[in-house]
Amino acid sequence: MDELDFVRIDQGDQEVDLKGVRDPDFLALGLGGTNMMAMLWSVAMGKRAVGVDIRVCPSLGVHWNIREELYHHLGLIDQMMMERYGEQGIPRRGDGRLLLLAESMYRSDWPAGPVAADDLVSGFLGSMNADARIVGTIEHTEFIDDRWKDGGPHRIITVLDPPSPPAGPDPQRMGGSMAEVLDGPSMFQARAADVLILLRRYLEEIERMDLASGVAVPRVRLFTSHRVIPDADEEGGGRLRRLFRRGSRGGGFVDRPGGRKGVRIEAIRELDYKGKFRRVRAPGSGVIDLGVPELFMIAQGFDSTDARRLGFQQSDVLVDHEDGRGPVVAQADYLAGLMDVLVDGRLRRRIASEFDSQGNEYWVRQIAVGHEGDPAVGWVLVQVPDFKAFDPIRAGLVPAGTDRNSPEYFAGYQHLMRDFYLEQSAHILEIPKKELAQVQMGYGPKLFSMIERIGADALVAANGVVGGDSFGNGHFMTSGGAITGMVGHGVRVLHYWQDRLDGVEPAPAIRRLADGIKTDTEDWLHVSAQEFSQAAPINFGSARIEEIARASGKESSDRAAAIDATRRHRHSLLPLDHSDWRRPVMYPGRRYAFPLPPLQDSHPEDRDEMPAELAAPMPR
């Protein structure tokens, strides 16, 4: 043993600069869009903000359909930051120019395309005289109604005028309820991670600037790869815990007078341990006491352990499909996939009829989302009919009695799932299924379940609230969760600080904040309820919904049947797991960089295959 050279930790590397971390004005637990916008509003109001997140950097790979209100909110933050701190207090890009949030998101004279946020923030694009924006505009808005009519296939295509992007950020165009915001059309499309990275880099640069300048109290402190210390009974058991636990300790939420909570955090390491991500305290690290913030908000995604520890609970949301069965759980199951297909600046929705073995009609939805000028972004989401099960035994792919945990069973299940996904994707993309099977897929198809849930009260401590998806979640097809969190819950924190500036005491100010979070989420649930049973897609806007209804000859309030969640028979139904983006499984293939084929007038049931002259050829 004396001959071995053991690896040792330099204790100096474990030291953490804790300047400005205790008793912050605002503490963000979770650094998604909701809390990062809340931090930006806080700093713009002259407050000190601390952020904590288990991840080093945003990695969410989905694409968002973005309402223009977010652009105006970023413009107001830019304006407030300039007025309060001047140019010397504004972050800069790597090329020395000011880093302005609204401009980075969208400028009409900058092109779109395959642009990453870090390419812009680092100054790389500017140094190449190739400035670009991270969002794409929506140039094509299309709705395909393939519901049967008079006992047979029927197709109505409605092509809507694209929305006109604003000339510049205008704070006067902010305001209105979340119902009004969500009822308007989507204006931009962007990779979720790029929007989040833009916000993160801005906050990181404020922190770097302040620490480098030696100010007594930095405006921002960020603790990534950190978490609130879990309670002793929450930690994982077994050998992994014994290896990394450093003595007994209490939980991270500490009771303080008046019902307030103090917060203690710890550095963590995330391990891919036996096929699952596990988190343990970083070896050699200690407890960081953040003191008692005036206000903290938990916004950590749809299932927050921290919120539950403070007594927060959610309940299922019920929707009455008006089919005689009364209210049922608002749930829908989807397959999601990312294909190398040039969907381009397009928002295309499709609704179609599917029939079970008894002839009952169900409506299913698909959506195709791209990014202006980027042939690697072809997100297609496909709803799975309530009655469909991907059972390889019943499909005859494996013998009866095959173990459900065997590779053979799972291979059959995945084959059925992928085949259905390609079939339905072909209907909305108008690309033949056999061609799509040759296209590269960077993600999916992944089966997951969307279940609407909401909490009773966002207030979980005298100084703490729950926000974002952690408080409640509606239908994801509209990107309503991102908008509700960033535009709605985020700006509620601005209103909190304005109330405090006006002399309102903390208790009534936080009560108003919590009530506002609930109101925003209820608006989202109300608006998105129609996505579970009605035809009209909400992110087209109310005026466009009426146009679609006139074209299809069906009332926008018509509803479809649905099966209660407990009657579904599928191999796996789970919420979409964000950790999936860090564990990709790719189907190698070609890139379909041609414009999408034109939409055909005929219903897919009325044709055997797409005419060859309409399908763009794949490269050979």
PAKE-978954 format. One record per residue: x, y, z of N, C-alpha, C, O in turn; residue in one letter. Coordinates in steps of 0.1 Angstrom, whole numbers, plus 5000, padded with zeros to 4 digits. Layout:
<recs>
XYZXYZXYZXYZa...
</recs>
This chain:
<recs>
500849885000500050005000500950135000500550234994m502050125007502950245007503450284993503850394991d503450184984503950214971502950284962503250334951e501650284966500650344958500550494960500850544971l500250574950500150714950498650754951498050754940d498150774963496750804964496350944960497151034962f495250954953494651084949494151164962493351104969v494551284964494151354975493451494970493751544960r492551544978491851664976492651784982492951774994i492951884974493552004979492452084986491552134980d492552094999491452155007491252305003490152355005q492252364997492052504992491052504980490352604979g490952394973489952394962488552384967487652414960d488352344980487052334985486452464991485352474995q487352564992486852694998485952764989486152764977e484852824995483852884987483753034991483753065003v483753124981483653264984482153294988481253284979d481953335000480553355005480153495006479253535013l480853584999480553725000479153754994478853714983k478353815003476953854998475953744997474953764991g476153635004475253525003474253515014473153465013v474553575026473653565037472453665037472653775033r471353615041470153695042469853775029469753905030d469753715017469553785005468053845005467253795012p467853944996466553994994465653884988464553864992d466253814978465453714970466353594969467553604965f465753474972466453344970465653264960464453234963l466253224950465653134939466152994942467252964940a465152904945465452764946465052694933463852664932l465952674925465652624911465952744901465352854903g466752714891467152824882466552794868467352794858l465252764867464552754854464152894850464552994856g463352904840462953034835462153124845462353244845g461353054853460553134863461453204873461253324874t462353134879463153194889464253284884464553384890n464753254872465753344866465053484862465753584864m463853484857463153604855462953684868463053804869m462553604878462353664891463553724897463553834903a464753664895466053724899466353844891466753944897m466053844878466353964870465454084874465954194875l464254054877463354164882463854214895463854344898w464354124904464754174917466054254916466154364922s466954214908468254294906467854434899468454534903v466954434889466554554883465954654893465954774891a465354594904464754684914465754714925465354774935m467054684923468054714932468154614944468754654954g467654494942467654394953468854304950469354294939k469154224961470254134961469653994959468753954967r470053914949469453784946470553674946471653694942a470053564952470953434953470153324946468953314948v470753254937470153134930470853004933472053004934g470052904935470552764938469952664928468752664926v470752584922470252484913471152364913472352374915d470552244911471252124911472152104898473052024898i471752174887472452164875473452274872473252384877r474552244865475552344862474952434852475252554852v474252384842473752464831472452414826472252294826c471552494820470352444815470652354803471552374795p469852244803469952144792468652104786468652004778s467552174789466352134783466352144768466552254763l466052034761466252024747464952064739465052074726g463852074745462552094737462552234731463352324735v461652254721461552384715460252454721459252384724h460352584723459252654729458552744718459252804709w457252754719456452854711456252974721455652954731n456853084718456953194727455953314723455953354712i455253354733454353474731455253604731456353604738r454853704725455653824724455853894737456753974739e454953874747455053934760456453914766456954004773e457053794764458353774770459353874765460253924772l459353904752460253994746460054134752461054204755y458854184755458654314761459154314775459654414780h458954204782459454194796460954204797461454274805h461654134787463154154787463554294783464554344789l462754354775463054494771462954594783463754684785g461954564792461754654803462954624813463354714820l463354494815464454464824465754544819466454604827i465954534806467154614800467054764804468054824808d465854814802465654964805465854994820466555084823q465354914829465454934843466954914847467454994856m467654814842469054794845469854914841470754954848m469554964829470355084824470155204833471055274836m468855224836468555344845469155334859469555434864e469155214864469655204878471155194879471755254888r471855124870473255094871474155164860475355164862y473555214849474355264839475055164831474955044834g475755204820476455104812477455024819477754914816e478055094829479155024837478654904845479454824849q477354904847476754794856475954694847475354604853g476154704834475454604825476454504820477554544816i476054374820476954274814477254304800476554374793p478454254796478854274782479154134775479454034782r479054134762479354014755480954004754481654094758r481353894749482753864748483453964738484653984740g482754024729483354124720483254264725483654364718d482854284738482854414744481554494743481354594750g480654444735479354524734478454484745478554374752r477454574748476554544759475754424756475254404745l475454344766474654224765473254274769472854284781l472354294759470954334761470054214759470154144748l469254184768468454064768467454064756467353964748l466654174754465654174744466354164730465854094721a467354244728468154244715468654104712468654054701e469254034722469753904720468753804716468953714708s467553824722466453734719465953754704465753664696m465753884701465153904687465554044683465354144690y466054054671466254184663465854154649466254054643r464954244644464454224630465454224620465354164609s466554294622467654304612468754204614469754204606d468554114623469453994625468853874620467653854623w469553784613468953664608468753554619469453564630p467953454617467853344625468653224619469353244609a468553114625469252994620469752904631469252924643g470652814628471252724639472152804648473352784647p471652884656472452974665472252924680471152914684v473352914687473352874701473553004709474253094704a472853014720472953134728474453174732474853294732a475253074734476653104738477453154726478453224729d477053124714477753184702477553334702478453414698d476353384707476053524707476753584720477353694718l476553524731476953584744478553594744479053694749v479153494739480653484739481253594730482453624731s480453654721481053744711481553684699482053754690g481453554698481953484686481253534673481853564663f479853544673479153584661479553734658479753764646l479653814668480053954666481353964660481654054651g482353884664483753894659483753844645484753884637s482753774640482753724627481853814618481553774606m481353924624480354004617479153924612478653944601n478753834621477653744617476553744628476153634632a476253864633475253864644473953794640473453804629d473353724650472153654647471353654660471853674671a470053614659469153614671468953464674469053374666r468553444687468453304691467053254688466753134688i466053334686464753294683464453304668465053384661v463553214663463053224649461653274649460953264659g461253334638459853384637459053274631459553174625t457753284633456853184627456253244614455453334614i456753184603456353224590455153154584454553204575e454953034590453752954584452952904596453552844605h451652934596450752884607449652804600448852854592t449652674602448752584595447952494604448452444614e446752464601445852374609445252274599444552314590f445452154602444852044594443751974602443951924613i442551974597441451914604441051784596440451794585d441551674601441251544595440251464602440251334602d439351524609438251454616437251404605436851474596r436751284608435751234598434451314598434151374608w433751314587432551384586431551304577431951244567k430251294582429251214575429651074572429451014562d430451014582430750874581431950844573432250724570g432750944569433850914560435051014562434851114569g436150984557437351074558437051214552436351224542p437551314559437251454554438451534559438951524570h438951624550440051714553439751854550439251894539r440051944560440052084558441352144562441852114574i442052224554443252284557443052434558442552494549i443452494569443352634571444752694573445552654582t445152774564446452844564446252984569445453064562v446853024580446553154586447753244583448853204581l447453374583448453474581449453464593449053454604d450753474590451753464601451653594610451253694605p451953574623451953694632453053794628454053744623p452853914630453854024627454654054639454154104649s455954024639456754054651456854194654456754284645p457054234666457154374670458354434665459354364663p458354564662459554634657460654644668461854654665a460154654681461154664692460454634705459154634705g461154624716460454604729459654724733460154834731p458554704738457654814742456954774755456054704755d457454834766456854804779455354834780454654784788p454854924771453454964772452554844767451354844769q453154744760452454634756452454514766451954404763r452954544778452954444789451554464796450854554794m451254364804450054374812449054274807449254204797g447854274813446854184810446954054818448054024823g445853974818445853854826446653744818446853764806s447053634825447653524818446753464808447153414797m445453464810444453414801444553494788444453434777a444653624789444753704777446153684770446153674757e447253664777448553644771448453504764448953494752v447953404770447953274764446953254753447153174744l445953344753444953344743445453404730444753394719d446553474730447153534718448053434711448353324716g448353464699449153374691450653364695451153454701p451253244693452753234695453453324684453053324673s454453394689455153484680456553434675456953454664m457253364685458653314682458753174685457853114692f459853114680460152974684461652974687462453034681q461952894697463352884702463652754709462652704716a464852704709465252594718465152644732465752744735r464452574740464252614754465652644761465752744768a466552554759467952574765468552704761469252764769a468352754749469052874745468452994752469153084756d467052994754466453104761466953104776467353204781v467052984782467452974795468953004797469353064807l469752964787471252994788471453144787472353194793i470653214778470753364778470553424791471353514795l469553384798469253444811470353404821470753484829l470753274821471853234830473153304828473753354838r473553324815474853394813474753534817475753594822r473653604816473453734820473653744836474353834840y473053654843473153654857474653624861475153684871l475253524855476553484858477553604855478453614863e477353684845478253794842478053904853479053964856e476853924857476654024868477453974880478154064887i477353854884478153794895479653814893480353854902e480153784881481553794878482053934879483053964885r481254024873481654164874481754224888482754284892m480754184896480754244910481854184918482454254926d482054054917483153994925484554054920485454074929l484654074907485954124902486154264906487354304908a485154344907485254484911485454504926485854614930s485254404934485454414948484354484956484554524967g483154494950482054554957481754484970481954364971v481254554980481054484993479954384992480054274999a478854414984477754324984477454294969476754384963v477854184963477454154949475954144947475254104956p475554194936474054184933473554044931472354024934r474353954926473953824923474953724928476153744926v474553614934475353504937474653374932473453354935r475353284926474753164920475553044926476753044927l474752944930475252824935474652704926473652654929f475452674916474952564907475652434913476652444920t475052324909475452194915475352204930476252144937s474252264935473952274949472452244951471652254942h472152214963470752184967470452224981471452234989r469252244985468852254999469152115006468852015000v469852125017470151995024468951915026467951965033i468851795022467751705024467551665039468551655046p466351635043466151575056466851435057467051375046d467151395068467951265070467151155064467751065058a465851155065465051035060464751045046464150955040d465251145039465051165024466251105016466051085004e467351095023468551045015468450905011467750825018e469050865000469150734996469850645005470750685012g469450515006470150425015471250345009471550374997g471750255016472650155010474150215010474450315016g474950145002476350175002476650314997477650375002r475850364987476150494982476150604992476950694993l475050595001474950695012476150685022476650785026r476450555025477550535035478850585030479650635038r479050585017480350625011480450775012481550825014l479350855010479550995008478951075019479151205020f478251025029477651105039478751145049479651075052r478651275053479651335062479051365075478851485079r478651265083478151285096476651325096476151355085g476051315107474651355108474351505107475251585111s473251545101472951685100471451695099470751605096r470951815102469551845100469251885086470151895078g467951915084467551945070467952095067468452165075g467652125054468052255050467152375053467552485052g465852345056464952445060464952455075464652365082f465252575080465352595094464252695099464152805093v463552655109462552735115463052865121464052865129d462452975118462853105123461553175129460453135125r461753275137460553345143459553395132459953435121p458253395136457253445127456953355115456353405106g457253225116456953135105457853145093457653095083g458953225094459953235084460853115083460953045093r461553095072462452985070463853035067463953125058k464852985074466252995070466552885060465852785061g467552895052467952795042469452765043470252855043v469752635043471052585043471252495030470352415028r472352505023472552435011473852355012474652375021i474052265002475252185001475652164987474752164978e476952154984477352124971477151974968477251884977a476851934956476551794952477251754940477751834932i477351624939477951564927476851474922476151394929r476551474909475551394903476251274896477151294888e475851154900476451034895475550944887474350934890l476050894876475250794868475450664875476450584871d474650624885474950514894473950404891472750414893y474550294885473750174881472550214872471450164874k472850304862471750334853470850444857469950474849g471050504869470150614873470950724878472050704884k470450844877471150964882470950974897469750974901f472050974905471950994919472751114923473751144917r472351184934473051304938473551274953472751234961r474751314955475351304969476051434972476451504963v476351454985477051574988478551554983479151454983r479051664977480351664971481351634982481351694993a482251534980483251494990484051614995484551684986p484251625008485051735013484451865014485051965019g483151875010482452005011481652015024481451915031s481252135028480452155040479152225037478752245026g478552265048477252335048477452485045478352545050v476552535036476552675034475252735039474152695035i475352825049474152885055473853015048474553115048d472653015041472253135034471453235043471053345038l471253195055470553285064469053285061468553185057g468353395063466953405062466653515051466853635053v466253465039465953565028464553635031463753585038p464453755026463153825028462153745020460953735025e462453695008461553625000462253514993463353534987l461753394993462253284985461153214976459953214981f461553164965460553104956461152964952462252964947m460352864953460652734948460052714935458852714934i460852694925460352664911461352564905462352604898a461152444907462052334904461452224895461952114894q460452264887459852164878458552104884458152144895g457952004877456651954881456651884894455551864900f457751834899457751754911458851804920460051754919d458551894929459551954938459551884952458651894959s460751824955460851764968460951874979460351864990t461551994976461652104985460252154989459952185000d459452164979458052214981457252114990456552164999a457451994987456751884996457151895010456351875019r458451915012459051925026458352035034458352035046r457952135027457252255034455752235034455052335037l455252115032453852085033453052105020451852095021g453652145009452952174997452452044990453151944989f451252044986450651934979449851974967449352094966q449851894957449051924945447851824944447951714949q446851854936445751764933445451764918445851864911s444951654914444651644899443551744895442651774903d443651784883442651874877441651784869442151704861v440451814870439451734863438851814852438651944853l438551744841437851804829436651734825436651604825v435551794823434351734819434251734803434151844797d434451624797434351614783432951614777432751604765h431951624786430551634782430151514774429451524764e430751394778430351264771429551174780429351054777d428951234791428051154799428751094811428051034820g430151104812430851034823431251134834431751084844r430951254832431251354842432751394842433451344833g433251464851434651504852435651394853435351304861p436751394845437751294847439151364847439151484844v440151294851441451354852441951404839441851334829v442451534839442951594826444251534823445251574828a444251434815445451354811445451324796444451294791q446651334790446751294776448251234775449151284782a448351134766449651064765450151094751449451094741d451451124750452051164738453351094735454051044744y453751094722455051054718455751174713455251244705l457051194718457751314713459051264707459651164711a459451334696460651304689461251424682460551514678g462551424681463251534674463951474662464851384663l463551514650464051464637464851574630464551694631m465751524622466551624613465651644601465951594590d464651724603463751764592463551914592463351974603v463651974580463552124579462052164580461352184570l461552164593460152214595460152364593459152424590v461352434596461552574594460652654603460252604614d460452784600459652874609458152834607457452914601g457752724613456452674610455752624623456452564632r454552654625453752604636452552534629451652594624l452652404629451552324622450952234632451552154639r449552234632448752154641447852064633447352104622r447551944638446651854631445751784641446251754652r444551774638443551694646442951594637442551624626i442751474642442251364634441351264642441451264654a440551194635439751094642440450954642441050914632s440350894653440750754655439550674661438850734669e439450544657438350474662438750344669439650274664f438150314680438450184687437750074681436950084671d437849954687437249834681435749834681435149764673s435149914689433649924690433150044681431950064680q434150104674433650214665433550354671433050444665g433950364684433850494691434950584686436050544684n434550714683435450804678436250884688435650934698e437550904687438350984696439151074687439551044676y439451194692440251284685441651284691441951284703w442651284682444051284685444651404678444251454668v445751454685446351584680447851554677448551474683r448351634668449851634665450251774663449451864659q451551794666452151934664453551914658454251824662i453851994648455152004642455752144644455152234641a456852144651457552274654458952274649459652174651v459352374642460752384638461452514643460952574653g462452554636463152674639463552734626464152674617h463352864624463652934612465052914608465952944615e465252854596466552834590467452724596468652714593g466852634604467652524610467052394606466052354611d467752314598467252184593467452074603466951964601p468052104615468251994625467052004635467051914644a466152094634465052104644463752064637463152144630v463251944640461951904635461351824647461251704647g460751904656460051844667458651804663457851894658w458251684665456951634662456451564675457051464679v455251604680454651544691453351484686452551544679l453051354690451951284685451151224697451751164705v449851254697449051204708448651064705448351024694q448750984716448350844714446950824718446550874729v446050764710444650744713444550674727445350584730p443450714734443250654747443250504747443550434757d442750444737442450304736443650224731443550094732f444650284727445750214720446850164731447150244740k447250044729448349984738449349924729449049854719a450649954733451749894725452149764732453149754739f451349664729451549534736452149434725451349394716d453349394726453949314716453449174716453549104706p452849124727452248994727450948994719450748904711i450049094721448849094714449149134699448349094690r450249194696450549224682451249114675451449114663a451549004683452148884677453648894674454148814667g454248994681455749004679456548914688457648874685l455948874699456648784709455548684713454348714713v456048564717455048464722454348504735454848574743p453148444737452448464749453248414761453948314760a453248484772453948444784455348504784456148484794g455748584774457048644774457148744786456248824788t458248734793458548824804458548964800459249004791d457749044807457649194804458949264806459249364801r459849204814461149264817462249214808463449254809n461949134798462949074790463249174778462449254774s464449164773464849244761463949224749463649314742p463449094747462549064736461249144737460749194727e460649144749459449214751459649364748458849424742y460649424754460849564753461149604739460749714734f461949514732462249544718460949554709460749634701a459949454712458749464705457849584708457249644700g457949624721457249744726457749864719456949944714y459049884718459649994712459449994697459250104691q459349874690459149874676457649924673457449994664h456749874681455349924679455250074681454550144674l455850124691455850264695456450354683455850454679m457550314679458250384668457450384655457350474648r456850264652456150244640454850344640454550404630d454150344651453050434652453450584651452850664645f454550614658455050754657455350794643455050904639y456050714636456450744622455250754613455150844604l454250664615452950674607452250804610451850874600e452150844622451450974625452251094621451651194617q453551084623454351204618454351224603454351334599s454151114596454051124581452851194578452851274568a451751184585450451254582450651404584450051474576h451351444594451451594596452551654588452451774584i453651584585454751634577454551614562455251684554l453651524558453451494544454751434538454951444526e455551374546456751294541456351144543455951104554i456551064532456150924534456850854546458050894549p456150764552456650694563458050624561458950634569k458150564549459350494546460550594545461750554547k460250714541461350814540461750864554462850884557e460650884563460950924576461750824584462550864593l461550694581462350594588463850604585464550544593a464250674575465650684572466250824577467350844575q465350904583465851034588466451014602465950934610v467451094605468151084618467251144628466651244626q467151074640466451124651467351134663468051044667m467451264668468351284680467651264693468351254703g466351244693465651214706464351144703463651174693y464051044711462750974710462750864699463750824693g461450824696460250864702460150824717460350704720p459650914725459550894739458150914743457451014741k457550804750456250804755456150874769456850834778l455250964770455151024783453651074785452851084775f453351104797451951134801451951284806452751314814s450951354802450751494806449551494815448351464811m449751524828448651524838448551654844449551704850i447451724843447251854849447151844865446251764870e447951924872447851924886448052074891448652154884r447452104903447652234908447652234924446952144929i448352324930448352334945447252414950446652494942g446952404963445852484968446252634972445552724971a447552644976448052774980449552784977450252684981d450052884971451452894967452252944979453452934979a451652984990452353035002452752915010451852835015l454052885012454452775020455252815033455652725041v455552935034456252995046455953145047455553195037a456253205058455953345059456853425049456553535046a457953365044458753435035458953345022459953365015n458153245020458353155008457153125001456053105006g457253104987456153064978456752964969457952944967v455752894962456052794952455552854939454452904938v456352844928455952894915456352804904456752694906g456052854892456352774880455552644880454452634886g456052534873455452404872455352344886454552254888d456252384895456152324909454852354916454352274924s454152464912452852504917451752434910450852374916f451752434897450752364889451152364874452052444870g450652264867451052244853449752214844448952134848n449752284833448652264823449152184811450152114812g448452204800448852124788450052184782450152304779h451052094779452352144774452352184760453352254755f451352134752451452154737451552304733451952334722m451152394742451152534739452352614744452352734743t453252544750454352604758453852694769454452794773s452652664773451952754783452652754796452652854803g453352644800454052644813455152744813455352814823g455952744802457152834802456652974802457253064809a455553014795455153144794454453184808454653294813i453653094814453053124827454153154837453953244845t455153074837456253094847457053214845457253294854g457553234832458453344830457753484829458253584834m456553484822455853604821454953634833454953744838v454253534838453353554848453953554862453953654869g454453434867454953424880456253514882456453564893h457053524871458253604872457953754875458553814885g456953814868456653954870455953974883455954084888v455353874889454653884902455753924912455453994922r456953884911458053914920458354064918458654134928v458354114906458454264904457454334912457654434918l456154294911455054354918455254354933454954444940h455854244938456154224952457154344957456854414967y458154364949459154464953458554604951458854694959w457654624941457054754940456054774952456054884957q455354674957454554684969455454724981455054814988d456554654982457454694993457954834993458054905003r458254874980458755014978457655114982457955224987l456355074980455255164983454855154998453955225003d455655085006455455075021454554965025454254955037g454254875017453454755021454354665029455454635025v453854615040454554515049454754385042453954355033e455754305046456054185039454854085038454654015028p454154075049453053975050452053995039451753905032a451354115039450454135028451054135014450354095004p452254175013452854174999453054034994452854004983a453553945003453753804999452453724997452353634989i451453775005450053715003449553744989448953664982r449753874984449353914971450153834961449653794950r451453814963452253734954451753594952451653544941l451453524963451053394963449653384956449453294948a448753474959447453474952447653504937446953444929d448553584933448853614919449353484912448953464900g450253414918450753294912449653194910449553134899i448753174919447653084917446653134906446253054898k446453264906445553314895446153294881445453254872t447453314880448053294867447953144863447653114851d448253054872448152914869446752864866446552784857t445752924873444352884870443952934857443252874850e444453054853444253104839444753004829444152974819d445952954831446652864822445752734821445552684810w445352684833444552554833443252584825442752494818l442652694827441352724821441552734806440752674798h442552804801442752814787443152684781442752654769v444052604788444552484782443552364783443752254777s442452384790441452264792440952224778440752104777a440752314769440252274756441152184748440752114739q442452184752443452094745443151954747443651864740e442451914758442151784762440951724754440851604753f440051814750438851754744438351834732437551784724s438751964730438252044719439252044708440352004710q438752094697439552094685440552204684441752184679a440252324688440952444686442252444693442252424706a443452474687444652494694444752634700444652734693p445052644713444852774719445952874715445752994716i447152824712448252924709448152974694449053034690n446952954688446753024675446053154678446053244669f445453174689444753304692443253284690442853214681g442453354698441053344697440453374683439553314679s440953484677440453524664440753414654439853394645a441853354654442253244645441353124647441053044638r441053094660440252984663438852994656438352894651i438353114656437053134650437153114635436253064628e438353154629438553134615438652984611438052944601e439252914620439352764618437952704619437652614611i437152744628435752694630434952724618434252634613a435052844612434352874600434752784588433952744580r436052764587436552684576436152534577435852474567a436152484589435852344591434352314592433952194590s433552414594432152394596431752334609430652284610g432652324618432352264632432552374642433452464641k431752364653431852464664433152434671433652324673e433852544675435052534683434852464696435852424702s433652464701433352404714433052254713432852194724s432952204701432652054700433751984708434952014708d433251864714434151794722434251644717433351594711r435351584721435551444718435451354730435551404742a435251224728435251134740436651114745437651144738a436751064757438051024763437850914773436850894778a438950844775438950734785439650784797440650854797i439050744809439650784821441050724823441350614817d441950794830443350764830443550624836444450554832a442650574845442850444851442650334841443050214844t442050354830441750244820442850234810442750144801r443850314810444850304800445750184803445950144814r446150114792447049994793448250014784448249984772h449350074791450550094783451750054792451650034804r452850034785454049984792454650084801455050054812h454650214797455250314805454550444803454450494792s454150504814453450634814454150724825453750714836l455050804821455750894830455751034825455751054813l455951134834456151264829457451274822458351194824p457651374813458851384805459951414815459951514822l461051334815462151354824463251444818463751404808d463551554825464551644820465951584819466751624811h466151484827467551414826467651334813468851304809s466551314806466651244793467551324783468251264775d467551454784468351534775469851514776470551544767w470251454787471651434789471951284787473051244789r470951204782471251064779470551034766469650954765r471051094755470451084742470650944736471650884738p469650894729469750774721469350814707468250844704v470350804698470150854685469850744675470550634675m468850764666468750684654469450744643469050854637y470650694639471450754628470550754615469750664613p470850844606470150854594470550984586471551044589g469651014576469951134568469251254574468451244583r469651364569469051494572468151534561468551544549r466851564564465851604554465851754554465151814561y466751814545466951954545466252024534466452134530a465251954528464352014518463152084524462852044536f462552174518461352234523460252114524460352024516p459352124533458352024535457552014522457252114516l457051894518456151884507454851964509454551984521p454252004499452952084501451851994507451851874505p451052054515449851984521448951944510448652014501l448451814510447551764500446151794505445851794517q445251804495443851824498443151694503442151704509d443651584499443051454503443351404517444451434521s442451344523442651284536443651164535443551094525h444451144545445451024544444650894542445250804535p443450874547442750754545442250734531441950624527e442250834523441750834509442950814499442750824487d444150794504445250774495446150664500446250634512r446750594491447650484494449050534498449650494508d449550624490450850674492450950814485450150844476e451850894490452051034485452551024470453450944467m451951094461452451094447453851134447454351224454p454651064439456051084438456451224435457451274440a455651294426456051434422455851534434456351644433e455151494445454951584456455951564467456151654475l456651454467457651424478459051464473459551424463a459651544481461051584478461951464479461851384489a462851444469463651324470464751324481465251434484p464951214487465951204497467351184490467351124479m468451234495469751214489470151074489469951004498p470651034478471150884476472650874476473150764474r
</recs>
